[in-house]
Amino acid sequence: MNNSHYNEPKTQTLAETDNFQAWRAEEPDGETTYYLQIGRATINFFQEEWDQFMTFLKDIDNVKPDEEQLYRLEFDNVDIWMDEEDWKEFKNLTRDIGK
């Protein structure tokens, strides 16, 4: 008997736009991980990191573009820059995450 499907995480989409997606995975070991896909980049979060990200989202409207009119997201080992159009789409995604 093949039990490999029992080892697959159970996933739930939290929010999705045309270019971005956020989802949660209940891992077989009982841990919950979160994923944020921004274009071609996918960033994974453990619960504590996700909680910090959710705290950041409370002030997302205060984020301003740099001198080149790019919005910057900083994570542990990756920085992501977005133009105005992508930033608006990202903000729409984040609003849906909190629902």
N, C-alpha and C positions, 0 to 999 in steps of 0.2 A: 504494500500500500504506500502510495506517495503522499507524504505529509508536508510537502514543501509549501503548499498554500497556507499552512498554519503559521509559517515563519514570515509571511508577507505583512508589512505594516498596513494598518487600516488608515486610509487617508480621508480627509475632509477638506474640500475647497472652502476657504474663508472669504475670499474675494477674488474677482477676476475682471480684467479689462482686456482690450485688444492686444496689448503688449506686455502686461504685467499680471502676476498671479501670486496669491498667498495661500498656503495650505498647511494643514496640521497632519502629522503622522503619529499614530499610536504604535510604537515599536513593539515587537514581540517580547522584549525584555521589560515592558511596562513603562518605559520612558516615553514622554511626549516630545517630539521635535517639531519645529516650525520651519517653513521654507518660504523665502521671498524670491520670486523670479522677476528680475527687472531686465527686460530685453533678453539678451543671451546669458546674463549672469544670474546664477542661483546662489543665494546665501542661506545657510542653515543656522538655526538658533536652538540652543537648549532653553529650557523654561526661564531661567534667570535672565538670559540675554533677551529673550522675547519680551519679558516684563519691562526691561529697560527700553526696548524699542517702542513698546506701547506707551511708556511714559513720554518718550520723545514726541510721539504723534500728537500728544495733547497740545504741544506748542508748535506744530508744523506750520501754522499760518504766520508765525513770526520769522520763518526762514526767508532770507533775502538772497537774491542772486549776487554773484561776485561781479567784479568790474567787466568781465566778459559776458555778463548776463547768463551765467550758468549756475545752476543749483547743485550743491554738493552734498552727498551723503557719505559719511565716514563710518566704516565698520572696522573691526580689528585689523584685518589684513587687506582691505580693499576700499578704494574710494570710487564713487560713481558720480559722474557729472551728468546733469540733464538740462536740456534747453527748456524754454517756457512751456512748449506744447507737452513734452514728456512730463514735466513737473506737474502740470494740471492733471494729467492722466494718473500719475502716481498719487496725487492727493485724493483723487476720486477713489482709487483703490483703497487707500488708508481709511477713508470714511466708511467704506463697506466692511473693512476688517473689524471695526468696533461694534458692528451691529449684532 
